[in-house]
Amino acid sequence: MKFTFHVSPSIKNNLSTQRIMKELSLSLLVVFVAAVIYYASAWGADAALHCVLLLACSLITTFVCESIFAKIMKKDIKTFLKSSFGWVTAIILTLMVPVNMSCYAVIIATVFAIVLAKLLFGGFGQNIFNPAAVGRAVILQAFTGVSVGLISQATPTTVIASAYHWLPANATVLDSFLSQYGGFAGLALGTYPGSIGETFSILILIIGVVLAVRQIIDWRVPVVYLGTIFVLTAVVALITGIDSYNGIPAFIWYPLLHLLTGGVIFGAVFMLTDPVTSPTSASGRVVFAMGAAILTTLIRLKANLPEGCLYSILLMNMFTPWIESCFDGKQLELVKKSRIVCACLALIGLAISFYAASSIQKVDTVPETAAVVETMEVTL
């Protein structure tokens, strides 16, 4: 066994795991309460109650699975539950699923998230993949068509990916899309049905700022992730030559369209910042976030999926040990190395933008299919 020891200076951090998880849980519950209020006012009490029921199913399943595991491992159940923080995974997973999702689908997804993605690795702090992302992937692959029929309106990512190929070419086409969701303001405020907690972009950004100021999350991760997506999609807008919109240049409105649709903002604030499945060094987190942004853009524009955030997170989780090994050591001495790696990733990202822009066909007429998409699909 090799031990690596570095002498002082060292930085002392007064943050505890309990405090981080407590504030993160409160932040997630704020988003959930906002979702319940929205669905109650816009879609009725049944939709709001179903949101609460989904969260209850996920939480109960989590506590049952972790209690059984603690019993098998001969650990005190109460102590184990307090230190496992399984409820955080349950809340995140619930916020990621559409309000139309059935309870049994959420229960099965929670079992996969808690048991296979977390407990079998040894529990909290030892898992490789983000547990909530694994649970969401199970729903994506196995329960896409499962619905309780509360809401039939399609999500923005489903419509723009299937009907507009992620590239509306002019103001008329863009208006035909935005009018279904209240324009850019509606996309930002989250006043449309989708995954329970992912639609409230402005609220999530405000919470992200608060968490970053309180050092609960590393600000570099969401800033680099969202910033990289903005730059890459701006390049696509410039290369394809799509039109401006109400005086707003295409290299502004088109990246905003990517940021305000789907789960990229939710993923940036609550998932990519997961301290267990992301690198520990600042340089490593920057590389981690850039890689996730490049994959998200590539999957959105070129893959047969409406969204890329989920798979980009899971793919970058696999690279976390390698990133850790690359940036292990004295951080000040690794600044040059991290700059070189980031420059290489930037070139790769630009190459992908050029490739996507040259191979995507612009949609310059309002597609007929845009008005008939009625199935509520996944968004993350």
Number of C-alpha atoms within 10 A of each C-alpha: 3 4 4 7 7 8 6 6 6 7 6 6 7 7 11 10 12 12 12 16 16 14 14 19 17 12 17 19 17 15 20 23 15 17 26 21 15 19 23 16 12 14 15 14 14 12 21 21 15 20 27 17 15 25 23 17 19 28 22 15 22 24 19 13 17 24 18 12 18 19 12 9 10 9 12 11 16 10 10 18 16 11 13 16 20 25 21 21 24 30 21 28 26 31 26 26 27 24 28 23 27 18 19 14 21 25 22 17 29 31 20 20 27 26 19 16 23 26 22 12 14 11 20 15 13 14 18 18 24 23 30 27 25 24 29 26 19 19 21 18 9 12 19 16 14 15 19 13 13 14 17 15 17 21 26 26 25 25 24 20 18 17 21 24 18 23 24 25 24 19 17 15 17 23 16 17 22 18 11 17 19 16 14 17 13 18 23 22 16 25 17 22 25 29 25 27 31 29 32 25 23 16 17 25 16 11 19 24 15 14 20 16 12 13 13 21 22 21 18 15 26 30 16 21 27 23 16 22 25 23 18 23 28 21 20 27 24 17 15 19 15 21 22 17 17 8 9 11 15 24 22 17 21 27 22 19 21 22 20 24 25 27 26 28 25 25 25 26 25 19 24 30 22 17 17 17 24 27 25 15 15 16 24 25 27 23 24 26 28 26 24 30 29 23 23 22 25 20 18 20 26 17 13 11 16 25 26 25 27 26 19 22 27 20 14 23 23 14 16 22 14 13 21 18 11 14 21 15 14 11 15 8 10 14 14 11 14 19 14 11 16 19 13 12 16 18 12 14 23 18 13 20 24 18 15 20 22 12 12 15 15 17 18 17 14 19 16 9 11 18 14 12 17 14 17 26 27 26 26 27
